[in-house]
C-alpha cells in the first residue's frame, strides 16, 4: 500500500472532531497516539459478541477469546522479529515491563557493588525502578552523559561500561528530544563485559522498523497505546534463555502449574510472568493496531515523519527567538520537537495553543534529569505520527504567533 | 474577548513579570514549600508574625505565569493582615476556583479577580491554588 495521508486521516475518527470550536490539531502522539477505527471496532466487537475470560473455559466463547488473545501475541512476536511467541509477555504498560525486569531478573542478578548504566535522557520509568533496585541491593547507578545537542557522549564508553556493569538500560528514542541513540556501539561494549541490555522501546517501536534479534536486545519494553493500540497493554520481550531463568514476580491465577496449601509450582512461559486475568480486549485491540501499522508500513511511516520533521524544524527556525532542543542530524532523530519560548513558561504556551485546538505536551515529560542538565523547568513538545500533516505544523506556528502577541505586551517592557 | 485574552490580562502578566514581595527571608516564623509534582511548579512562602499579624511575607518559586502571579498576589493581599483574615481569604479564593462561588473580595484585593478566568481552564486550577494551599499548610502548623 502506498502512503495515502488522506485515507489514513479518514481512518482516525477523532481527527475530524473540533476542539474549542476549532479543528483538532493533535501534536501529542508521543504521549499517546490516536486510534484507528479498525482498533476501536475490534474492541467493540469483542465486548459485543466475543466476550469471555481466556485460558480456562471449555465453551466456545472462551476458546475464541483465547485464540484471538494468543493470535495477538504471535502477531507481536513477528512485528518485533522475535524467534517465537512465548517470549512476548503482556503487562499493563512499558513501566510495568521495566519493573518486571527489575523485580524478577534484577533482584536475582544484581548484587551489592554491581553497576547499572543508564543515560541522562531517560524517562522516569527507566530510571526510578533502577534507583529502587540499587537502593535495595546497594548497587551503583552510572550515567552515559549527553552532548549539548542531546545525543549521547560515547567517548568514554569503555570507562563507563566496565566489568562491574550487569545491565545497561536506555531508550531507543528519547521522548523529549526525539534523539535516536546509537545502540550498536553500546550493545557491542555491553557484550564485551557480559552485561545485559534493556531497551526502552516506548518511543522507538511506534516510529522505527525494529528487529529485536538482529539488533541483539536482551530485553525490550514498550506499550500498545503509543502505537495505535489501546491503553493498559504493555509488552516485555526478552531472550528465551533469560526469561527461562526469571522467577515469577506476581503470584496468582494463570501463572501456576500445581498449587498445594503450602507451596506451588509455576507455569511455563509466557504464563509464568502473566498472573491474573489480563487486559483481554486491549491485547486483541493491539493485534488490530499492529495489523494497521503493517498495512501502512513502518518505513513509510518513518519517511513521512522525517518529511514533517524537516518542514517543522525549518519553520520553527524561521519563526525566530525560539530555543530548540535536539540534534539537527535527522538520521539520529524521530518526529519529536522540544522547544521553549524564552520568557514564557511551557504551561502558558500549552494553554494558549489549547484554545486554538492545538494539543501539544508541556512540562518536564517525566525526564527531570534532562531538564536539570539543560537548566530549564520544562519544554513545549510537538510530536508527530503517521496522520499528521504540514497543515498541522502551519497551525502550530499560527498558535505560537498568538503566544508572542499575548506575552509580547509584557516581554517588550 | 477570547479565553486566553481574559486569562492573560495585563494585571496577571504584570505580577508574573514584576512579582511583589519576592525573595527569601532570613529568620522567618513560618516557612513552607509547595510543589505540584505533575507540572513541577514550586512556591516557597516565608512569613514573620507579630502576634497574630503577618508583619512580613515573601515568596520564591518557579513555574508558569499563573502559579507565580497567584503567589505574588497572595503576598500583596496578606501583607499586614491577620492570620484569621488570611484564612478567610484562602477560603474565598479557593471557593471561587474549586466550588464556582462568586467571589466577594474587598476592593483592595481586586487583583485576585483576574484569577477567576482560570476556572474555565481546569488543567490550570492547580497552578492558581498552589500558593494558597501552601499558605494553608504554613498557618495550619
Boltz contact constraints between the chains, C-beta under 6 A:
constraints:
  - contact:
      token1: [A, 345]
      token2: [B, 64]
      max_distance: 6.0
  - contact:
      token1: [A, 347]
      token2: [B, 64]
      max_distance: 6.0
  - contact:
      token1: [A, 348]
      token2: [B, 64]
      max_distance: 6.0
  - contact:
      token1: [A, 348]
      token2: [B, 65]
      max_distance: 6.0
  - contact:
      token1: [A, 351]
      token2: [B, 121]
      max_distance: 6.0
  - contact:
      token1: [A, 352]
      token2: [B, 4]
      max_distance: 6.0
  - contact:
      token1: [A, 355]
      token2: [B, 3]
      max_distance: 6.0
  - contact:
      token1: [A, 355]
      token2: [B, 4]
      max_distance: 6.0
  - contact:
      token1: [A, 363]
      token2: [B, 39]
      max_distance: 6.0
  - contact:
      token1: [A, 364]
      token2: [B, 40]
      max_distance: 6.0
  - contact:
      token1: [A, 377]
      token2: [B, 40]
      max_distance: 6.0
  - contact:
      token1: [A, 377]
      token2: [B, 62]
      max_distance: 6.0
  - contact:
      token1: [A, 406]
      token2: [B, 8]
      max_distance: 6.0
  - contact:
      token1: [A, 410]
      token2: [B, 13]
      max_distance: 6.0
  - contact:
      token1: [A, 410]
      token2: [B, 17]
      max_distance: 6.0
